[in-house]
Amino acid sequence: MPRSSVNRPISAAEAEVLTWMLRHASVRGPLAHLEPTVPALRVVRHCECGCPTVDFAAPSDADPMLLCDGLGASEDGVRMGVLVFGTDNAITCLEVYQLDRPVRSLPTVTSLEPC
């Protein structure tokens, strides 16, 4: 989907989901070294479809790879997939995608589980 430019700090909800994913849903081994970077992340793009997918500012030479893979649900029960992309030293994207119905909000942290 197309993404619109923005420039804002990461939200508390985004940071909470991202931190949980780094701790529990890594597909690359331990990612604890990325946790201290989460509070300073800046959202530079968001998805235009209305889902909560966001891209973070990253070094220009970043070649992102999948870091984390999980599942979750919103407060109203909408199931979704959650992916984190980045490099060895930077988080570049928090992607949230629909499984059955359109996703309009982040999953609750208590609903998250690794894939």
GUFI-732699 format. One record per residue: residue number from 0; residue in one letter; x, y, z of N, C-alpha, C, CB in turn. Coordinates in nm, 4 decimals, padded with zeros to 6 digits. Glycine has a CB too. Example, Ala and Ser with C-alpha at 12.3 -4.5 7.8 and 13.67 -1.06 7.14 Angstrom:
2
NODE  num  residuo    n_east   n_north      n_up   ca_east  ca_north     ca_up    c_east   c_north      c_up   cb_east  cb_north     cb_up
NODE    0        a   01.3190  -00.5690   00.7800   01.2300  -00.4500   00.7800   01.3200  -00.3300   00.7800   01.1308  -00.4473   00.9046
NODE    1        s   01.2850  -00.2250   00.7080   01.3670  -00.1060   00.7140   01.2900   00.0030   00.7870   01.4084  -00.0598   00.5725
//
This chain:
115
NODE  num  residuo    n_east   n_north      n_up   ca_east  ca_north     ca_up    c_east   c_north      c_up   cb_east  cb_north     cb_up
NODE    0        m   00.0842  -00.1188   00.0000   00.0000   00.0000   00.0000   00.0884   00.1248   00.0000  -00.0956   00.0000   00.1224
NODE    1        p   00.0388   00.2317  -00.0588   00.1128   00.3581  -00.0555   00.1263   00.4100   00.0888   00.0423   00.4639  -00.1441
NODE    2        r   00.2336   00.4826   00.1122   00.2573   00.5374   00.2454   00.2766   00.6880   00.2373   00.3799   00.4709   00.3109
NODE    3        s   00.2196   00.7585   00.3343   00.2290   00.9033   00.3418   00.3395   00.9437   00.4375   00.0955   00.9641   00.3853
NODE    4        s   00.4054   01.0540   00.4051   00.5120   01.1051   00.4904   00.4553   01.1736   00.6136   00.6004   01.2019   00.4128
NODE    5        v   00.5199   01.1506   00.7244   00.4908   01.2185   00.8512   00.6257   01.2386   00.9203   00.3889   01.1350   00.9426
NODE    6        n   00.6253   01.3054   01.0318   00.7461   01.3185   01.1125   00.7012   01.3381   01.2564   00.8371   01.4378   01.0634
NODE    7        r   00.7013   01.2274   01.3314   00.6555   01.2332   01.4700   00.7297   01.1290   01.5525   00.5025   01.2109   01.4789
NODE    8        p   00.7318   01.1475   01.6827   00.7923   01.0448   01.7685   00.7058   00.9186   01.7698   00.8112   01.0984   01.9127
NODE    9        i   00.7659   00.8071   01.8020   00.6914   00.6835   01.8192   00.5894   00.7034   01.9310   00.7867   00.5642   01.8507
NODE   10        s   00.4695   00.6476   01.9161   00.3678   00.6586   02.0213   00.3963   00.5566   02.1315   00.2251   00.6372   01.9628
NODE   11        a   00.3365   00.5777   02.2465   00.3532   00.4844   02.3584   00.3013   00.3453   02.3201   00.2794   00.5367   02.4844
NODE   12        a   00.1889   00.3389   02.2499   00.1323   00.2093   02.2100   00.2229   00.1390   02.1099  -00.0081   00.2278   02.1497
NODE   13        e   00.2770   00.2121   02.0124   00.3691   00.1529   01.9157   00.4939   00.1006   01.9868   00.4080   00.2560   01.8073
NODE   14        a   00.5463   00.1786   02.0795   00.6667   00.1387   02.1536   00.6408   00.0134   02.2366   00.7143   00.2532   02.2447
NODE   15        e   00.5234   00.0042   02.2962   00.4898  -00.1123   02.3783   00.4823  -00.2394   02.2935   00.3564  -00.0897   02.4511
NODE   16        v   00.4152  -00.2319   02.1794   00.4053  -00.3472   02.0887   00.5437  -00.3833   02.0353   00.3081  -00.3169   01.9711
NODE   17        l   00.6185  -00.2842   01.9927   00.7518  -00.3085   01.9374   00.8448  -00.3733   02.0399   00.8125  -00.1777   01.8877
NODE   18        t   00.8437  -00.3247   02.1615   00.9279  -00.3816   02.2669   00.8893  -00.5263   02.2943   00.9169  -00.2985   02.3958
NODE   19        w   00.7593  -00.5563   02.3016   00.7150  -00.6945   02.3228   00.7655  -00.7828   02.2090   00.5598  -00.7020   02.3329
NODE   20        m   00.7516  -00.7348   02.0870   00.7942  -00.8137   01.9717   00.9449  -00.8418   01.9771   00.7582  -00.7407   01.8410
NODE   21        l   01.0249  -00.7423   02.0113   01.1701  -00.7623   02.0204   01.2055  -00.8662   02.1261   01.2402  -00.6299   02.0522
NODE   22        r   01.1318  -00.8673   02.2349   01.1603  -00.9597   02.3452   01.1112  -01.1017   02.3211   01.0987  -00.9078   02.4708
NODE   23        h   00.9990  -01.1161   02.2497   00.9320  -01.2460   02.2453   00.9100  -01.3073   02.1067   00.8025  -01.2330   02.3104
NODE   24        a   00.9264  -01.2303   02.0001   00.8889  -01.2822   01.8678   01.0020  -01.2725   01.7657   00.7682  -01.2075   01.8156
NODE   25        s   01.1245  -01.2680   01.8114   01.2384  -01.2574   01.7206   01.2521  -01.3819   01.6339   01.3670  -01.2344   01.7993
NODE   26        v   01.2859  -01.3594   01.5079   01.3199  -01.4691   01.4178   01.4704  -01.4671   01.3892   01.2386  -01.4593   01.2856
NODE   27        r   01.5446  -01.3806   01.4586   01.6877  -01.3603   01.4351   01.7734  -01.3801   01.5586   01.7109  -01.2233   01.3815
NODE   28        g   01.7195  -01.4370   01.6644   01.7965  -01.4498   01.7875   01.7730  -01.3288   01.8770   01.9464  -01.4654   01.7564
NODE   29        p   01.8512  -01.3127   01.9818   01.8294  -01.2036   02.0767   01.8382  -01.0657   02.0111   01.9303  -01.2128   02.1892
NODE   30        l   01.7416  -00.9818   02.0441   01.7376  -00.8448   01.9911   01.7377  -00.7400   02.1022   01.6143  -00.8262   01.9035
NODE   31        a   01.7823  -00.7790   02.2197   01.7824  -00.6875   02.3347   01.8611  -00.5600   02.3056   01.8408  -00.7572   02.4577
NODE   32        h   01.9622  -00.5670   02.2210   02.0428  -00.4486   02.1899   01.9631  -00.3407   02.1164   02.1628  -00.4886   02.1061
NODE   33        l   01.8475  -00.3766   02.0574   01.7635  -00.2785   01.9883   01.6623  -00.2108   02.0807   01.6904  -00.3453   01.8742
NODE   34        e   01.6336  -00.2728   02.1947   01.5332  -00.2158   02.2858   01.5625  -00.0720   02.3273   01.5229  -00.3010   02.4091
NODE   35        p   01.6871  -00.0368   02.3619   01.7128   00.1017   02.4023   01.6878   00.2042   02.2911   01.8548   00.1142   02.4499
NODE   36        t   01.6809   00.1604   02.1657   01.6568   00.2535   02.0550   01.5095   00.2872   02.0366   01.7111   00.1956   01.9268
NODE   37        v   01.4213   00.2070   02.0941   01.2771   00.2229   02.0707   01.2250   00.3615   02.1112   01.2006   00.1159   02.1471
NODE   38        p   01.2543   00.4144   02.2308   01.1977   00.5449   02.2681   01.2377   00.6603   02.1759   01.2390   00.5783   02.4075
NODE   39        a   01.3500   00.6484   02.1072   01.3976   00.7565   02.0208   01.3529   00.7426   01.8756   01.5472   00.7627   02.0259
NODE   40        l   01.2804   00.6365   01.8416   01.2374   00.6171   01.7028   01.1455   00.7291   01.6571   01.1669   00.4827   01.6872
NODE   41        r   01.1612   00.7658   01.5298   01.0746   00.8663   01.4686   00.9989   00.8013   01.3534   01.1569   00.9898   01.4189
NODE   42        v   00.8685   00.8191   01.3538   00.7833   00.7697   01.2458   00.7962   00.8680   01.1290   00.6324   00.7546   01.2927
NODE   43        v   00.8323   00.8140   01.0120   00.8497   00.8999   00.8945   00.7465   00.8721   00.7847   00.9893   00.8821   00.8383
NODE   44        r   00.6791   00.7567   00.7936   00.5722   00.7241   00.6991   00.4691   00.6359   00.7689   00.6290   00.6530   00.5725
NODE   45        h   00.3449   00.6468   00.7225   00.2398   00.5558   00.7696   00.1588   00.5097   00.6493   00.1474   00.6249   00.8761
NODE   46        c   00.0993   00.3928   00.6645   00.0224   00.3337   00.5561  -00.1045   00.4144   00.5314  -00.0121   00.1874   00.5878
NODE   47        e  -00.1402   00.4317   00.4058  -00.2591   00.5089   00.3689  -00.3884   00.4292   00.3769  -00.2433   00.5625   00.2301
NODE   48        c  -00.3811   00.2974   00.3980  -00.5031   00.2155   00.3986  -00.5812   00.2290   00.5298  -00.4675   00.0687   00.3749
NODE   49        g  -00.5204   00.2895   00.6308  -00.5882   00.3038   00.7593  -00.5374   00.2082   00.8654  -00.7346   00.2837   00.7415
NODE   50        c  -00.4497   00.1140   00.8274  -00.3908   00.0227   00.9256  -00.2807   00.0974   01.0023  -00.3334  -00.1062   00.8556
NODE   51        p  -00.2346   00.0440   01.1143  -00.1350   00.1136   01.1940   00.0113   00.0880   01.1548  -00.1535   00.0764   01.3347
NODE   52        t   00.0363   00.0414   01.0329   00.1734   00.0186   00.9874   00.2488   00.1512   00.9778   00.1740  -00.0536   00.8507
NODE   53        v   00.3735   00.1512   01.0304   00.4567   00.2714   01.0253   00.6003   00.2351   00.9877   00.4537   00.3454   01.1610
NODE   54        d   00.6664   00.3301   00.9221   00.8088   00.3195   00.8920   00.8825   00.4183   00.9812   00.8381   00.3470   00.7401
NODE   55        f   01.0010   00.3782   01.0241   01.0828   00.4620   01.1101   01.2016   00.5170   01.0321   01.1306   00.3832   01.2330
NODE   56        a   01.2524   00.6332   01.0771   01.3735   00.6888   01.0179   01.4843   00.5857   01.0333   01.4129   00.8254   01.0846
NODE   57        a   01.5621   00.5678   00.9266   01.6686   00.4673   00.9273   01.7867   00.5185   00.8465   01.6180   00.3317   00.8704
NODE   58        p   01.9037   00.4627   00.8709   02.0200   00.5010   00.7901   01.9922   00.4760   00.6420   02.1459   00.4228   00.8349
NODE   59        s   02.0471   00.5611   00.5561   02.0196   00.5503   00.4125   02.0715   00.4202   00.3512   02.0809   00.6679   00.3399
NODE   60        d   02.1694   00.3583   00.4149   02.2235   00.2332   00.3610   02.1553   00.1095   00.4206   02.3733   00.2263   00.3868
NODE   61        a   02.0452   00.1304   00.4930   01.9748   00.0187   00.5571   01.9179  -00.0758   00.4516   01.8616   00.0710   00.6487
NODE   62        d   01.9400  -00.2046   00.4723   01.8831  -00.3097   00.3880   01.7992  -00.3976   00.4811   01.9964  -00.3939   00.3120
NODE   63        p   01.6730  -00.3571   00.5060   01.5922  -00.4235   00.6085   01.5657  -00.5720   00.5820   01.4617  -00.3528   00.6213
NODE   64        m   01.5541  -00.6444   00.6928   01.5189  -00.7860   00.6909   01.4133  -00.8081   00.7991   01.6454  -00.8779   00.7138
NODE   65        l   01.3466  -00.9205   00.7942   01.2481  -00.9542   00.8962   01.3202  -00.9826   01.0278   01.1621  -01.0765   00.8525
NODE   66        l   01.2794  -00.9117   01.1335   01.3365  -00.9327   01.2662   01.2420  -01.0103   01.3575   01.3713  -00.7992   01.3296
NODE   67        c   01.1118  -00.9822   01.3475   01.0133  -01.0427   01.4386   00.8863  -01.0769   01.3627   00.9811  -00.9476   01.5565
NODE   68        d   00.8185  -01.1824   01.4084   00.6951  -01.2282   01.3449   00.5992  -01.2718   01.4544   00.7223  -01.3449   01.2439
NODE   69        g   00.4807  -01.2117   01.4579   00.3848  -01.2454   01.5625   00.2415  -01.2283   01.5175   00.4093  -01.1614   01.6839
NODE   70        l   00.1520  -01.2629   01.6087   00.0074  -01.2490   01.5886  -00.0503  -01.1756   01.7086  -00.0619  -01.3886   01.5694
NODE   71        g  -00.1631  -01.1101   01.6873  -00.2296  -01.0419   01.7976  -00.3727  -01.0099   01.7605  -00.1546  -00.9140   01.8358
NODE   72        a  -00.4388  -00.9382   01.8488  -00.5777  -00.8978   01.8258  -00.6018  -00.7612   01.8881  -00.6765  -01.0023   01.8840
NODE   73        s  -00.6905  -00.6853   01.8269  -00.7284  -00.5555   01.8810  -00.8240  -00.5754   01.9986  -00.7936  -00.4668   01.7716
NODE   74        e  -00.8548  -00.4677   02.0670  -00.9477  -00.4757   02.1804  -01.0841  -00.5290   02.1392  -00.9637  -00.3390   02.2446
NODE   75        d  -01.1228  -00.5027   02.0130  -01.2539  -00.5515   01.9668  -01.2451  -00.6865   01.8956  -01.3170  -00.4495   01.8734
NODE   76        g  -01.1310  -00.7569   01.9113  -01.1206  -00.8942   01.8640  -01.0749  -00.9153   01.7215  -01.2475  -00.9568   01.8789
NODE   77        v  -01.0329  -00.8100   01.6525  -00.9846  -00.8264   01.5156  -00.8443  -00.8878   01.5209  -00.9835  -00.6891   01.4389
NODE   78        r  -00.8290  -01.0060   01.4597  -00.6994  -01.0755   01.4568  -00.6097  -01.0144   01.3497  -00.7186  -01.2274   01.4307
NODE   79        m  -00.4793  -01.0134   01.3777  -00.3852  -00.9522   01.2848  -00.2474  -01.0133   01.2977  -00.3779  -00.8027   01.3076
NODE   80        g  -00.1692  -00.9960   01.1932  -00.0293  -01.0319   01.1968   00.0528  -00.9085   01.2282   00.0149  -01.0952   01.0640
NODE   81        v   00.1680  -00.9293   01.2925   00.2563  -00.8185   01.3291   00.3989  -00.8573   01.2893   00.2469  -00.7855   01.4833
NODE   82        l   00.4625  -00.7717   01.2121   00.6002  -00.7949   01.1680   00.6861  -00.6755   01.2067   00.6065  -00.8195   01.0147
NODE   83        v   00.8113  -00.7011   01.2387   00.9088  -00.5949   01.2628   01.0229  -00.6172   01.1647   00.9601  -00.5942   01.4129
NODE   84        f   01.0568  -00.5124   01.0911   01.1684  -00.5168   00.9978   01.2784  -00.4243   01.0469   01.1233  -00.4777   00.8553
NODE   85        g   01.4011  -00.4559   01.0087   01.5128  -00.3712   01.0450   01.6437  -00.4306   01.0004   01.5150  -00.3477   01.1931
NODE   86        t   01.7504  -00.3761   01.0560   01.8859  -00.4230   01.0289   01.9441  -00.4707   01.1611   01.9750  -00.3103   00.9638
NODE   87        d   02.0706  -00.5053   01.1606   02.1355  -00.5469   01.2854   02.1379  -00.4346   01.3887   02.2778  -00.5940   01.2573
NODE   88        n   02.1286  -00.3087   01.3411   02.1424  -00.1944   01.4326   02.0277  -00.0957   01.4311   02.2659  -00.1219   01.4012
NODE   89        a   01.9226  -00.1214   01.3530   01.8137  -00.0237   01.3430   01.6806  -00.0925   01.3148   01.8439   00.0791   01.2331
NODE   90        i   01.5762  -00.0401   01.3739   01.4393  -00.0849   01.3469   01.3848   00.0066   01.2388   01.3483  -00.0821   01.4772
NODE   91        t   01.3310  -00.0511   01.1316   01.2859   00.0315   01.0199   01.1349   00.0314   00.9979   01.3526  -00.0140   00.8958
NODE   92        c   01.0641  -00.0709   01.0481   00.9207  -00.0787   01.0189   00.8476  -00.1652   01.1218   00.8981  -00.1347   00.8776
NODE   93        l   00.7309  -00.1206   01.1606   00.6345  -00.2005   01.2369   00.5157  -00.2185   01.1442   00.5928  -00.1311   01.3755
NODE   94        e   00.4982  -00.3406   01.0949   00.3919  -00.3687   00.9986   00.2821  -00.4500   01.0657   00.4475  -00.4439   00.8751
NODE   95        v   00.1585  -00.4066   01.0441   00.0414  -00.4760   01.0977  -00.0487  -00.5083   00.9792  -00.0344  -00.3888   01.2067
NODE   96        y  -00.0885  -00.6351   00.9659  -00.1682  -00.6729   00.8494  -00.2896  -00.7557   00.8915  -00.0824  -00.7514   00.7488
NODE   97        q  -00.3917  -00.7489   00.8104  -00.5175  -00.8175   00.8410  -00.5088  -00.9659   00.8139  -00.6310  -00.7579   00.7609
NODE   98        l  -00.5784  -01.0425   00.8931  -00.5925  -01.1860   00.8706  -00.7302  -01.2181   00.8154  -00.5679  -01.2637   01.0002
NODE   99        d  -00.8333  -01.1470   00.8635  -00.9676  -01.1732   00.8136  -01.0497  -01.0460   00.7932  -01.0395  -01.2648   00.9082
NODE  100        r  -01.0309  -00.9481   00.8785  -01.1034  -00.8212   00.8660  -01.0020  -00.7069   00.8644  -01.2066  -00.8029   00.9831
NODE  101        p  -01.0387  -00.5931   00.8074  -00.9462  -00.4797   00.8063  -00.9010  -00.4415   00.9480  -01.0118  -00.3594   00.7383
NODE  102        v  -00.7738  -00.4078   00.9584  -00.7127  -00.3702   01.0861  -00.7070  -00.2182   01.0937  -00.5696  -00.4326   01.1018
NODE  103        r  -00.7557  -00.1621   01.2026  -00.7565  -00.0171   01.2200  -00.6802   00.0287   01.3439  -00.8983   00.0320   01.2275
NODE  104        s  -00.6377  -00.0675   01.4281  -00.5659  -00.0310   01.5500  -00.4579  -00.1337   01.5787  -00.6626  -00.0194   01.6698
NODE  105        l  -00.3676  -00.0980   01.6664  -00.2630  -00.1908   01.7080  -00.3228  -00.3031   01.7912  -00.1535  -00.1176   01.7875
NODE  106        p  -00.2546  -00.4167   01.7967  -00.3026  -00.5227   01.8856  -00.2758  -00.4857   02.0306  -00.2356  -00.6574   01.8515
NODE  107        t  -00.3522  -00.5440   02.1205  -00.3221  -00.5271   02.2616  -00.1988  -00.6123   02.2924  -00.4448  -00.5673   02.3521
NODE  108        v  -00.1157  -00.5653   02.3825   00.0061  -00.6396   02.4149  -00.0279  -00.7756   02.4750   00.0940  -00.5592   02.5122
NODE  109        t  -00.1363  -00.7832   02.5522  -00.1740  -00.9110   02.6144  -00.2187  -01.0144   02.5126  -00.2845  -00.8890   02.7154
NODE  110        s  -00.2539  -00.9727   02.3907  -00.2967  -01.0669   02.2880  -00.1804  -01.1182   02.2031  -00.3997  -01.0019   02.1990
NODE  111        l  -00.0652  -01.0539   02.2119   00.0462  -01.0893   02.1247   00.1011  -01.2272   02.1520   00.1556  -00.9892   02.1387
NODE  112        e   00.1416  -01.2946   02.0460   00.2071  -01.4256   02.0560   00.3028  -01.4385   01.9385   00.1022  -01.5436   02.0572
NODE  113        p   00.4149  -01.5080   01.9585   00.5083  -01.5258   01.8471   00.4528  -01.6260   01.7462   00.6459  -01.5727   01.8987
NODE  114        c   00.4936  -01.6125   01.6204   00.4558  -01.7102   01.5167   00.5496  -01.8262   01.5213   00.4563  -01.6474   01.3764
//
